[in-house]
């Protein structure tokens, strides 16, 4: 599995869509179901961190404008 850059919500969306597609093709042995579950769980945590980071950046920008 190659390294993926997951820095945006759209990156995570594409990653999860790819993971789901590969899991559906698991008859070829590409993705283990347990591994897919763990990766999806971790992706959800990462997604929350990306959202929080985006909100934090936007608030900082608004605070700078108000100064």
PDB file of N, CA, C, O and CB in Angstrom:
ATOM      1  N   UNK A   1       0.845  -1.174   0.000  1.00  0.00           N
ATOM      2  CA  UNK A   1       0.000   0.000   0.000  1.00  0.00           C
ATOM      3  C   UNK A   1       0.894   1.241   0.000  1.00  0.00           C
ATOM      4  O   UNK A   1       1.807   1.339   0.820  1.00  0.00           O
ATOM      5  CB  UNK A   1      -0.963  -0.004   1.222  1.00  0.00           C
ATOM      6  N   UNK A   2       0.648   2.172  -0.891  1.00  0.00           N
ATOM      7  CA  UNK A   2       1.461   3.373  -0.957  1.00  0.00           C
ATOM      8  C   UNK A   2       0.991   4.396   0.067  1.00  0.00           C
ATOM      9  O   UNK A   2      -0.165   4.385   0.493  1.00  0.00           O
ATOM     10  CB  UNK A   2       1.422   3.968  -2.362  1.00  0.00           C
ATOM     11  N   UNK A   3       1.909   5.286   0.458  1.00  0.00           N
ATOM     12  CA  UNK A   3       1.557   6.339   1.403  1.00  0.00           C
ATOM     13  C   UNK A   3       0.640   7.336   0.718  1.00  0.00           C
ATOM     14  O   UNK A   3       0.837   7.679  -0.448  1.00  0.00           O
ATOM     15  CB  UNK A   3       2.822   7.043   1.953  1.00  0.00           C
ATOM     16  N   UNK A   4      -0.355   7.794   1.445  1.00  0.00           N
ATOM     17  CA  UNK A   4      -1.299   8.769   0.924  1.00  0.00           C
ATOM     18  C   UNK A   4      -1.188  10.041   1.759  1.00  0.00           C
ATOM     19  O   UNK A   4      -0.968   9.982   2.969  1.00  0.00           O
ATOM     20  CB  UNK A   4      -2.756   8.209   0.940  1.00  0.00           C
ATOM     21  N   UNK A   5      -1.338  11.174   1.113  1.00  0.00           N
ATOM     22  CA  UNK A   5      -1.367  12.445   1.833  1.00  0.00           C
ATOM     23  C   UNK A   5      -2.821  12.728   2.188  1.00  0.00           C
ATOM     24  O   UNK A   5      -3.666  12.907   1.311  1.00  0.00           O
ATOM     25  CB  UNK A   5      -0.740  13.618   0.979  1.00  0.00           C
ATOM     26  N   UNK A   6      -3.093  12.766   3.470  1.00  0.00           N
ATOM     27  CA  UNK A   6      -4.450  13.007   3.938  1.00  0.00           C
ATOM     28  C   UNK A   6      -4.449  14.304   4.743  1.00  0.00           C
ATOM     29  O   UNK A   6      -4.351  14.297   5.970  1.00  0.00           O
ATOM     30  CB  UNK A   6      -4.981  11.805   4.795  1.00  0.00           C
ATOM     31  N   UNK A   7      -4.560  15.419   4.014  1.00  0.00           N
ATOM     32  CA  UNK A   7      -4.485  16.719   4.660  1.00  0.00           C
ATOM     33  C   UNK A   7      -5.797  17.491   4.608  1.00  0.00           C
ATOM     34  O   UNK A   7      -5.967  18.479   5.322  1.00  0.00           O
ATOM     35  CB  UNK A   7      -3.402  17.532   4.027  1.00  0.00           C
ATOM     36  N   UNK A   8      -6.716  17.047   3.773  1.00  0.00           N
ATOM     37  CA  UNK A   8      -7.984  17.750   3.643  1.00  0.00           C
ATOM     38  C   UNK A   8      -9.129  16.750   3.794  1.00  0.00           C
ATOM     39  O   UNK A   8      -8.938  15.537   3.713  1.00  0.00           O
ATOM     40  CB  UNK A   8      -8.071  18.493   2.280  1.00  0.00           C
ATOM     41  N   UNK A   9     -10.305  17.291   4.011  1.00  0.00           N
ATOM     42  CA  UNK A   9     -11.492  16.443   4.108  1.00  0.00           C
ATOM     43  C   UNK A   9     -11.684  15.675   2.804  1.00  0.00           C
ATOM     44  O   UNK A   9     -12.062  14.503   2.818  1.00  0.00           O
ATOM     45  CB  UNK A   9     -12.751  17.290   4.432  1.00  0.00           C
ATOM     46  N   UNK A  10     -11.424  16.331   1.688  1.00  0.00           N
ATOM     47  CA  UNK A  10     -11.577  15.666   0.391  1.00  0.00           C
ATOM     48  C   UNK A  10     -10.562  14.532   0.234  1.00  0.00           C
ATOM     49  O   UNK A  10     -10.879  13.492  -0.343  1.00  0.00           O
ATOM     50  CB  UNK A  10     -11.417  16.684  -0.755  1.00  0.00           C
ATOM     51  N   UNK A  11      -9.345  14.727   0.743  1.00  0.00           N
ATOM     52  CA  UNK A  11      -8.343  13.648   0.706  1.00  0.00           C
ATOM     53  C   UNK A  11      -8.848  12.422   1.461  1.00  0.00           C
ATOM     54  O   UNK A  11      -8.732  11.294   0.983  1.00  0.00           O
ATOM     55  CB  UNK A  11      -6.999  14.127   1.311  1.00  0.00           C
ATOM     56  N   UNK A  12      -9.417  12.661   2.655  1.00  0.00           N
ATOM     57  CA  UNK A  12      -9.923  11.552   3.472  1.00  0.00           C
ATOM     58  C   UNK A  12     -11.109  10.893   2.784  1.00  0.00           C
ATOM     59  O   UNK A  12     -11.238   9.669   2.803  1.00  0.00           O
ATOM     60  CB  UNK A  12     -10.327  12.046   4.881  1.00  0.00           C
ATOM     61  N   UNK A  13     -11.979  11.700   2.175  1.00  0.00           N
ATOM     62  CA  UNK A  13     -13.128  11.148   1.450  1.00  0.00           C
ATOM     63  C   UNK A  13     -12.673  10.215   0.333  1.00  0.00           C
ATOM     64  O   UNK A  13     -13.191   9.108   0.188  1.00  0.00           O
ATOM     65  CB  UNK A  13     -13.993  12.278   0.870  1.00  0.00           C
ATOM     66  N   UNK A  14     -11.694  10.673  -0.461  1.00  0.00           N
ATOM     67  CA  UNK A  14     -11.187   9.834  -1.547  1.00  0.00           C
ATOM     68  C   UNK A  14     -10.517   8.572  -1.011  1.00  0.00           C
ATOM     69  O   UNK A  14     -10.672   7.493  -1.583  1.00  0.00           O
ATOM     70  CB  UNK A  14     -10.201  10.621  -2.407  1.00  0.00           C
ATOM     71  N   UNK A  15      -9.769   8.709   0.094  1.00  0.00           N
ATOM     72  CA  UNK A  15      -9.098   7.561   0.690  1.00  0.00           C
ATOM     73  C   UNK A  15     -10.112   6.521   1.153  1.00  0.00           C
ATOM     74  O   UNK A  15      -9.952   5.330   0.889  1.00  0.00           O
ATOM     75  CB  UNK A  15      -8.220   8.004   1.864  1.00  0.00           C
ATOM     76  N   UNK A  16     -11.162   6.977   1.848  1.00  0.00           N
ATOM     77  CA  UNK A  16     -12.180   6.041   2.341  1.00  0.00           C
ATOM     78  C   UNK A  16     -12.939   5.398   1.181  1.00  0.00           C
ATOM     79  O   UNK A  16     -13.261   4.211   1.235  1.00  0.00           O
ATOM     80  CB  UNK A  16     -13.165   6.763   3.281  1.00  0.00           C
ATOM     81  N   UNK A  17     -13.226   6.168   0.140  1.00  0.00           N
ATOM     82  CA  UNK A  17     -13.908   5.597  -1.028  1.00  0.00           C
ATOM     83  C   UNK A  17     -13.045   4.515  -1.667  1.00  0.00           C
ATOM     84  O   UNK A  17     -13.547   3.458  -2.050  1.00  0.00           O
ATOM     85  CB  UNK A  17     -14.237   6.699  -2.063  1.00  0.00           C
ATOM     86  N   UNK A  18     -11.744   4.784  -1.781  1.00  0.00           N
ATOM     87  CA  UNK A  18     -10.827   3.789  -2.337  1.00  0.00           C
ATOM     88  C   UNK A  18     -10.766   2.558  -1.443  1.00  0.00           C
ATOM     89  O   UNK A  18     -10.763   1.429  -1.933  1.00  0.00           O
ATOM     90  CB  UNK A  18      -9.421   4.388  -2.514  1.00  0.00           C
ATOM     91  N   UNK A  19     -10.718   2.775  -0.130  1.00  0.00           N
ATOM     92  CA  UNK A  19     -10.677   1.661   0.821  1.00  0.00           C
ATOM     93  C   UNK A  19     -11.920   0.789   0.702  1.00  0.00           C
ATOM     94  O   UNK A  19     -11.828  -0.438   0.716  1.00  0.00           O
ATOM     95  CB  UNK A  19     -10.542   2.185   2.253  1.00  0.00           C
ATOM     96  N   UNK A  20     -13.077   1.422   0.585  1.00  0.00           N
ATOM     97  CA  UNK A  20     -14.334   0.681   0.427  1.00  0.00           C
ATOM     98  C   UNK A  20     -14.308  -0.131  -0.863  1.00  0.00           C
ATOM     99  O   UNK A  20     -14.682  -1.304  -0.875  1.00  0.00           O
ATOM    100  CB  UNK A  20     -15.545   1.646   0.428  1.00  0.00           C
ATOM    101  N   UNK A  21     -13.863   0.499  -1.949  1.00  0.00           N
ATOM    102  CA  UNK A  21     -13.801  -0.212  -3.225  1.00  0.00           C
ATOM    103  C   UNK A  21     -12.864  -1.409  -3.158  1.00  0.00           C
ATOM    104  O   UNK A  21     -13.186  -2.480  -3.672  1.00  0.00           O
ATOM    105  CB  UNK A  21     -13.354   0.729  -4.331  1.00  0.00           C
ATOM    106  N   UNK A  22     -11.702  -1.234  -2.523  1.00  0.00           N
ATOM    107  CA  UNK A  22     -10.757  -2.342  -2.418  1.00  0.00           C
ATOM    108  C   UNK A  22     -11.293  -3.434  -1.504  1.00  0.00           C
ATOM    109  O   UNK A  22     -11.053  -4.618  -1.740  1.00  0.00           O
ATOM    110  CB  UNK A  22      -9.409  -1.845  -1.906  1.00  0.00           C
ATOM    111  N   UNK A  23     -12.016  -3.040  -0.461  1.00  0.00           N
ATOM    112  CA  UNK A  23     -12.602  -4.025   0.442  1.00  0.00           C
ATOM    113  C   UNK A  23     -13.654  -4.858  -0.290  1.00  0.00           C
ATOM    114  O   UNK A  23     -13.750  -6.069  -0.090  1.00  0.00           O
ATOM    115  CB  UNK A  23     -13.225  -3.331   1.670  1.00  0.00           C
ATOM    116  N   UNK A  24     -14.440  -4.197  -1.139  1.00  0.00           N
ATOM    117  CA  UNK A  24     -15.443  -4.919  -1.919  1.00  0.00           C
ATOM    118  C   UNK A  24     -14.796  -5.904  -2.882  1.00  0.00           C
ATOM    119  O   UNK A  24     -15.409  -6.904  -3.255  1.00  0.00           O
ATOM    120  CB  UNK A  24     -16.320  -3.939  -2.690  1.00  0.00           C
ATOM    121  N   UNK A  25     -13.571  -5.630  -3.283  1.00  0.00           N
ATOM    122  CA  UNK A  25     -12.836  -6.522  -4.177  1.00  0.00           C
ATOM    123  C   UNK A  25     -11.952  -7.491  -3.389  1.00  0.00           C
ATOM    124  O   UNK A  25     -11.018  -8.070  -3.944  1.00  0.00           O
ATOM    125  CB  UNK A  25     -11.981  -5.707  -5.155  1.00  0.00           C
ATOM    126  N   UNK A  26     -12.243  -7.668  -2.107  1.00  0.00           N
ATOM    127  CA  UNK A  26     -11.359  -8.435  -1.232  1.00  0.00           C
ATOM    128  C   UNK A  26     -11.226  -9.901  -1.644  1.00  0.00           C
ATOM    129  O   UNK A  26     -10.379 -10.619  -1.114  1.00  0.00           O
ATOM    130  CB  UNK A  26     -11.859  -8.358   0.183  1.00  0.00           C
ATOM    131  N   UNK A  27     -12.050 -10.340  -2.575  1.00  0.00           N
ATOM    132  CA  UNK A  27     -11.889 -11.717  -3.046  1.00  0.00           C
ATOM    133  C   UNK A  27     -10.527 -11.904  -3.692  1.00  0.00           C
ATOM    134  O   UNK A  27     -10.019 -13.024  -3.761  1.00  0.00           O
ATOM    135  CB  UNK A  27     -13.000 -12.084  -4.039  1.00  0.00           C
ATOM    136  N   UNK A  28      -9.929 -10.806  -4.170  1.00  0.00           N
ATOM    137  CA  UNK A  28      -8.592 -10.893  -4.746  1.00  0.00           C
ATOM    138  C   UNK A  28      -7.526 -10.790  -3.666  1.00  0.00           C
ATOM    139  O   UNK A  28      -6.334 -10.875  -3.961  1.00  0.00           O
ATOM    140  CB  UNK A  28      -8.388  -9.800  -5.792  1.00  0.00           C
ATOM    141  N   UNK A  29      -7.948 -10.606  -2.405  1.00  0.00           N
ATOM    142  CA  UNK A  29      -7.007 -10.556  -1.298  1.00  0.00           C
ATOM    143  C   UNK A  29      -6.280  -9.239  -1.141  1.00  0.00           C
ATOM    144  O   UNK A  29      -5.225  -9.197  -0.508  1.00  0.00           O
ATOM    145  CB  UNK A  29      -6.022 -11.622  -1.455  1.00  0.00           C
ATOM    146  N   UNK A  30      -6.812  -8.162  -1.697  1.00  0.00           N
ATOM    147  CA  UNK A  30      -6.128  -6.868  -1.628  1.00  0.00           C
ATOM    148  C   UNK A  30      -6.187  -6.240  -0.242  1.00  0.00           C
ATOM    149  O   UNK A  30      -5.191  -5.681   0.218  1.00  0.00           O
ATOM    150  CB  UNK A  30      -6.728  -5.919  -2.633  1.00  0.00           C
ATOM    151  N   UNK A  31      -7.327  -6.317   0.431  1.00  0.00           N
ATOM    152  CA  UNK A  31      -7.491  -5.643   1.717  1.00  0.00           C
ATOM    153  C   UNK A  31      -8.150  -6.588   2.709  1.00  0.00           C
ATOM    154  O   UNK A  31      -9.165  -7.217   2.411  1.00  0.00           O
ATOM    155  CB  UNK A  31      -8.324  -4.351   1.562  1.00  0.00           C
ATOM    156  N   UNK A  32      -7.559  -6.675   3.882  1.00  0.00           N
ATOM    157  CA  UNK A  32      -8.132  -7.467   4.968  1.00  0.00           C
ATOM    158  C   UNK A  32      -9.255  -6.665   5.613  1.00  0.00           C
ATOM    159  O   UNK A  32      -9.095  -5.470   5.860  1.00  0.00           O
ATOM    160  CB  UNK A  32      -7.045  -7.854   6.022  1.00  0.00           C
ATOM    161  N   UNK A  33     -10.381  -7.299   5.887  1.00  0.00           N
ATOM    162  CA  UNK A  33     -11.532  -6.611   6.458  1.00  0.00           C
ATOM    163  C   UNK A  33     -11.224  -5.953   7.795  1.00  0.00           C
ATOM    164  O   UNK A  33     -11.661  -4.829   8.040  1.00  0.00           O
ATOM    165  CB  UNK A  33     -12.668  -7.574   6.625  1.00  0.00           C
ATOM    166  N   UNK A  34     -10.482  -6.632   8.662  1.00  0.00           N
ATOM    167  CA  UNK A  34     -10.132  -6.061   9.964  1.00  0.00           C
ATOM    168  C   UNK A  34      -9.230  -4.839   9.788  1.00  0.00           C
ATOM    169  O   UNK A  34      -9.393  -3.836  10.483  1.00  0.00           O
ATOM    170  CB  UNK A  34      -9.435  -7.118  10.849  1.00  0.00           C
ATOM    171  N   UNK A  35      -8.294  -4.927   8.867  1.00  0.00           N
ATOM    172  CA  UNK A  35      -7.413  -3.793   8.598  1.00  0.00           C
ATOM    173  C   UNK A  35      -8.220  -2.619   8.049  1.00  0.00           C
ATOM    174  O   UNK A  35      -7.999  -1.473   8.439  1.00  0.00           O
ATOM    175  CB  UNK A  35      -6.297  -4.192   7.605  1.00  0.00           C
ATOM    176  N   UNK A  36      -9.146  -2.903   7.153  1.00  0.00           N
ATOM    177  CA  UNK A  36      -9.984  -1.845   6.582  1.00  0.00           C
ATOM    178  C   UNK A  36     -10.769  -1.146   7.691  1.00  0.00           C
ATOM    179  O   UNK A  36     -10.902   0.078   7.673  1.00  0.00           O
ATOM    180  CB  UNK A  36     -10.952  -2.425   5.515  1.00  0.00           C
ATOM    181  N   UNK A  37     -11.283  -1.900   8.643  1.00  0.00           N
ATOM    182  CA  UNK A  37     -12.015  -1.310   9.761  1.00  0.00           C
ATOM    183  C   UNK A  37     -11.136  -0.403  10.603  1.00  0.00           C
ATOM    184  O   UNK A  37     -11.550   0.684  11.004  1.00  0.00           O
ATOM    185  CB  UNK A  37     -12.606  -2.398  10.629  1.00  0.00           C
ATOM    186  N   UNK A  38      -9.926  -0.856  10.867  1.00  0.00           N
ATOM    187  CA  UNK A  38      -8.998  -0.029  11.661  1.00  0.00           C
ATOM    188  C   UNK A  38      -8.615   1.237  10.897  1.00  0.00           C
ATOM    189  O   UNK A  38      -8.545   2.319  11.480  1.00  0.00           O
ATOM    190  CB  UNK A  38      -7.724  -0.835  12.024  1.00  0.00           C
ATOM    191  N   UNK A  39      -8.368   1.102   9.599  1.00  0.00           N
ATOM    192  CA  UNK A  39      -8.008   2.274   8.798  1.00  0.00           C
ATOM    193  C   UNK A  39      -9.161   3.275   8.729  1.00  0.00           C
ATOM    194  O   UNK A  39      -8.939   4.484   8.785  1.00  0.00           O
ATOM    195  CB  UNK A  39      -7.600   1.845   7.381  1.00  0.00           C
ATOM    196  N   UNK A  40     -10.377   2.778   8.610  1.00  0.00           N
ATOM    197  CA  UNK A  40     -11.538   3.673   8.584  1.00  0.00           C
ATOM    198  C   UNK A  40     -11.697   4.388   9.915  1.00  0.00           C
ATOM    199  O   UNK A  40     -12.017   5.577   9.943  1.00  0.00           O
ATOM    200  CB  UNK A  40     -12.818   2.890   8.250  1.00  0.00           C
ATOM    201  N   UNK A  41     -11.480   3.689  11.009  1.00  0.00           N
ATOM    202  CA  UNK A  41     -11.568   4.290  12.346  1.00  0.00           C
ATOM    203  C   UNK A  41     -10.529   5.393  12.503  1.00  0.00           C
ATOM    204  O   UNK A  41     -10.843   6.492  12.959  1.00  0.00           O
ATOM    205  CB  UNK A  41     -11.376   3.218  13.441  1.00  0.00           C
ATOM    206  N   UNK A  42      -9.296   5.093  12.125  1.00  0.00           N
ATOM    207  CA  UNK A  42      -8.224   6.079  12.216  1.00  0.00           C
ATOM    208  C   UNK A  42      -8.504   7.259  11.287  1.00  0.00           C
ATOM    209  O   UNK A  42      -8.218   8.405  11.634  1.00  0.00           O
ATOM    210  CB  UNK A  42      -6.867   5.436  11.873  1.00  0.00           C
ATOM    211  N   UNK A  43      -9.055   6.985  10.121  1.00  0.00           N
ATOM    212  CA  UNK A  43      -9.397   8.058   9.185  1.00  0.00           C
ATOM    213  C   UNK A  43     -10.434   8.991   9.788  1.00  0.00           C
ATOM    214  O   UNK A  43     -10.380  10.203   9.581  1.00  0.00           O
ATOM    215  CB  UNK A  43      -9.916   7.477   7.864  1.00  0.00           C
ATOM    216  N   UNK A  44     -11.376   8.430  10.532  1.00  0.00           N
ATOM    217  CA  UNK A  44     -12.397   9.250  11.177  1.00  0.00           C
ATOM    218  C   UNK A  44     -11.767  10.167  12.223  1.00  0.00           C
ATOM    219  O   UNK A  44     -12.163  11.325  12.347  1.00  0.00           O
ATOM    220  CB  UNK A  44     -13.472   8.361  11.823  1.00  0.00           C
ATOM    221  N   UNK A  45     -10.797   9.661  12.969  1.00  0.00           N
ATOM    222  CA  UNK A  45     -10.082  10.494  13.934  1.00  0.00           C
ATOM    223  C   UNK A  45      -9.335  11.606  13.206  1.00  0.00           C
ATOM    224  O   UNK A  45      -9.371  12.765  13.619  1.00  0.00           O
ATOM    225  CB  UNK A  45      -9.101   9.642  14.776  1.00  0.00           C
ATOM    226  N   UNK A  46      -8.655  11.241  12.114  1.00  0.00           N
ATOM    227  CA  UNK A  46      -7.921  12.227  11.327  1.00  0.00           C
ATOM    228  C   UNK A  46      -8.862  13.275  10.757  1.00  0.00           C
ATOM    229  O   UNK A  46      -8.530  14.460  10.737  1.00  0.00           O
ATOM    230  CB  UNK A  46      -7.149  11.544  10.199  1.00  0.00           C
ATOM    231  N   UNK A  47     -10.016  12.858  10.300  1.00  0.00           N
ATOM    232  CA  UNK A  47     -10.999  13.782   9.752  1.00  0.00           C
ATOM    233  C   UNK A  47     -11.400  14.816  10.804  1.00  0.00           C
ATOM    234  O   UNK A  47     -11.502  16.005  10.500  1.00  0.00           O
ATOM    235  CB  UNK A  47     -12.236  13.018   9.249  1.00  0.00           C
ATOM    236  N   UNK A  48     -11.627  14.368  12.034  1.00  0.00           N
ATOM    237  CA  UNK A  48     -11.952  15.296  13.122  1.00  0.00           C
ATOM    238  C   UNK A  48     -10.829  16.287  13.368  1.00  0.00           C
ATOM    239  O   UNK A  48     -11.079  17.471  13.593  1.00  0.00           O
ATOM    240  CB  UNK A  48     -12.248  14.528  14.401  1.00  0.00           C
ATOM    241  N   UNK A  49      -9.590  15.807  13.327  1.00  0.00           N
ATOM    242  CA  UNK A  49      -8.447  16.692  13.528  1.00  0.00           C
ATOM    243  C   UNK A  49      -8.338  17.718  12.405  1.00  0.00           C
ATOM    244  O   UNK A  49      -8.022  18.881  12.656  1.00  0.00           O
ATOM    245  CB  UNK A  49      -7.156  15.879  13.622  1.00  0.00           C
ATOM    246  N   UNK A  50      -8.599  17.295  11.169  1.00  0.00           N
ATOM    247  CA  UNK A  50      -8.556  18.224  10.032  1.00  0.00           C
ATOM    248  C   UNK A  50      -9.637  19.290  10.197  1.00  0.00           C
ATOM    249  O   UNK A  50      -9.381  20.475   9.987  1.00  0.00           O
ATOM    250  CB  UNK A  50      -8.742  17.464   8.686  1.00  0.00           C
ATOM    251  N   UNK A  51     -10.831  18.872  10.567  1.00  0.00           N
ATOM    252  CA  UNK A  51     -11.927  19.833  10.760  1.00  0.00           C
ATOM    253  C   UNK A  51     -11.586  20.819  11.866  1.00  0.00           C
ATOM    254  O   UNK A  51     -11.780  22.024  11.704  1.00  0.00           O
ATOM    255  CB  UNK A  51     -13.241  19.102  11.093  1.00  0.00           C
ATOM    256  N   UNK A  52     -11.074  20.313  13.000  1.00  0.00           N
ATOM    257  CA  UNK A  52     -10.717  21.185  14.113  1.00  0.00           C
ATOM    258  C   UNK A  52      -9.629  22.168  13.711  1.00  0.00           C
ATOM    259  O   UNK A  52      -9.682  23.343  14.072  1.00  0.00           O
ATOM    260  CB  UNK A  52     -10.260  20.360  15.311  1.00  0.00           C
ATOM    261  N   UNK A  53      -8.649  21.688  12.967  1.00  0.00           N
ATOM    262  CA  UNK A  53      -7.559  22.548  12.510  1.00  0.00           C
ATOM    263  C   UNK A  53      -8.083  23.632  11.588  1.00  0.00           C
ATOM    264  O   UNK A  53      -7.664  24.786  11.681  1.00  0.00           O
ATOM    265  CB  UNK A  53      -6.483  21.725  11.798  1.00  0.00           C
ATOM    266  N   UNK A  54      -8.996  23.269  10.701  1.00  0.00           N
ATOM    267  CA  UNK A  54      -9.574  24.244   9.777  1.00  0.00           C
ATOM    268  C   UNK A  54     -10.359  25.305  10.541  1.00  0.00           C
ATOM    269  O   UNK A  54     -10.251  26.494  10.242  1.00  0.00           O
ATOM    270  CB  UNK A  54     -10.483  23.543   8.751  1.00  0.00           C
ATOM    271  N   UNK A  55     -11.141  24.884  11.515  1.00  0.00           N
ATOM    272  CA  UNK A  55     -11.927  25.836  12.312  1.00  0.00           C
ATOM    273  C   UNK A  55     -10.998  26.754  13.103  1.00  0.00           C
ATOM    274  O   UNK A  55     -11.228  27.961  13.176  1.00  0.00           O
ATOM    275  CB  UNK A  55     -12.888  25.088  13.273  1.00  0.00           C
ATOM    276  N   UNK A  56      -9.957  26.185  13.690  1.00  0.00           N
ATOM    277  CA  UNK A  56      -8.992  26.971  14.450  1.00  0.00           C
ATOM    278  C   UNK A  56      -8.336  28.031  13.563  1.00  0.00           C
ATOM    279  O   UNK A  56      -8.175  29.178  13.979  1.00  0.00           O
ATOM    280  CB  UNK A  56      -7.922  26.056  15.065  1.00  0.00           C
ATOM    281  N   UNK A  57      -7.961  27.647  12.348  1.00  0.00           N
ATOM    282  CA  UNK A  57      -7.341  28.578  11.410  1.00  0.00           C
ATOM    283  C   UNK A  57      -8.313  29.685  11.029  1.00  0.00           C
ATOM    284  O   UNK A  57      -7.928  30.851  10.944  1.00  0.00           O
ATOM    285  CB  UNK A  57      -6.861  27.840  10.156  1.00  0.00           C
ATOM    286  N   UNK A  58      -9.566  29.325  10.799  1.00  0.00           N
ATOM    287  CA  UNK A  58     -10.561  30.324  10.415  1.00  0.00           C
ATOM    288  C   UNK A  58     -10.842  31.300  11.549  1.00  0.00           C
ATOM    289  O   UNK A  58     -11.004  32.496  11.309  1.00  0.00           O
ATOM    290  CB  UNK A  58     -11.853  29.643   9.986  1.00  0.00           C
ATOM    291  N   UNK A  59     -10.902  30.801  12.786  1.00  0.00           N
ATOM    292  CA  UNK A  59     -11.123  31.678  13.940  1.00  0.00           C
ATOM    293  C   UNK A  59      -9.952  32.637  14.101  1.00  0.00           C
ATOM    294  O   UNK A  59     -10.152  33.824  14.355  1.00  0.00           O
ATOM    295  CB  UNK A  59     -11.320  30.849  15.231  1.00  0.00           C
ATOM    296  N   UNK A  60      -8.726  32.129  13.954  1.00  0.00           N
ATOM    297  CA  UNK A  60      -7.546  32.988  14.059  1.00  0.00           C
ATOM    298  C   UNK A  60      -7.583  34.085  12.998  1.00  0.00           C
ATOM    299  O   UNK A  60      -7.221  35.231  13.266  1.00  0.00           O
ATOM    300  CB  UNK A  60      -6.258  32.156  13.919  1.00  0.00           C
ATOM    301  N   UNK A  61      -8.022  33.726  11.796  1.00  0.00           N
ATOM    302  CA  UNK A  61      -8.123  34.716  10.727  1.00  0.00           C
ATOM    303  C   UNK A  61      -9.153  35.789  11.072  1.00  0.00           C
ATOM    304  O   UNK A  61      -8.916  36.977  10.854  1.00  0.00           O
ATOM    305  CB  UNK A  61      -8.490  34.037   9.403  1.00  0.00           C
ATOM    306  N   UNK A  62     -10.294  35.365  11.610  1.00  0.00           N
ATOM    307  CA  UNK A  62     -11.323  36.333  12.008  1.00  0.00           C
ATOM    308  C   UNK A  62     -10.831  37.228  13.140  1.00  0.00           C
ATOM    309  O   UNK A  62     -11.096  38.430  13.149  1.00  0.00           O
ATOM    310  CB  UNK A  62     -12.606  35.607  12.436  1.00  0.00           C
ATOM    311  N   UNK A  63     -10.118  36.643  14.089  1.00  0.00           N
ATOM    312  CA  UNK A  63      -9.580  37.444  15.201  1.00  0.00           C
ATOM    313  C   UNK A  63      -8.577  38.466  14.689  1.00  0.00           C
ATOM    314  O   UNK A  63      -8.549  39.600  15.166  1.00  0.00           O
ATOM    315  CB  UNK A  63      -8.915  36.535  16.257  1.00  0.00           C
ATOM    316  N   UNK A  64      -7.754  38.076  13.722  1.00  0.00           N
ATOM    317  CA  UNK A  64      -6.786  39.022  13.145  1.00  0.00           C
ATOM    318  C   UNK A  64      -7.496  40.170  12.444  1.00  0.00           C
ATOM    319  O   UNK A  64      -7.056  41.317  12.516  1.00  0.00           O
ATOM    320  CB  UNK A  64      -5.852  38.304  12.157  1.00  0.00           C
ATOM    321  N   UNK A  65      -8.595  39.857  11.767  1.00  0.00           N
ATOM    322  CA  UNK A  65      -9.356  40.917  11.078  1.00  0.00           C
ATOM    323  C   UNK A  65      -9.987  41.897  12.051  1.00  0.00           C
ATOM    324  O   UNK A  65     -10.140  43.078  11.737  1.00  0.00           O
ATOM    325  CB  UNK A  65     -10.442  40.305  10.206  1.00  0.00           C
ATOM    326  N   UNK A  66     -10.355  41.411  13.239  1.00  0.00           N
ATOM    327  CA  UNK A  66     -11.037  42.254  14.209  1.00  0.00           C
ATOM    328  C   UNK A  66     -10.060  43.178  14.959  1.00  0.00           C
ATOM    329  O   UNK A  66     -10.489  44.128  15.614  1.00  0.00           O
ATOM    330  CB  UNK A  66     -11.799  41.384  15.201  1.00  0.00           C
ATOM    331  N   UNK A  67      -8.778  42.906  14.868  1.00  0.00           N
ATOM    332  CA  UNK A  67      -7.782  43.732  15.576  1.00  0.00           C
ATOM    333  C   UNK A  67      -7.592  45.056  14.903  1.00  0.00           C
ATOM    334  O   UNK A  67      -6.794  45.873  15.363  1.00  0.00           O
ATOM    335  CB  UNK A  67      -6.448  43.016  15.666  1.00  0.00           C
TER     336      UNK A  67
END
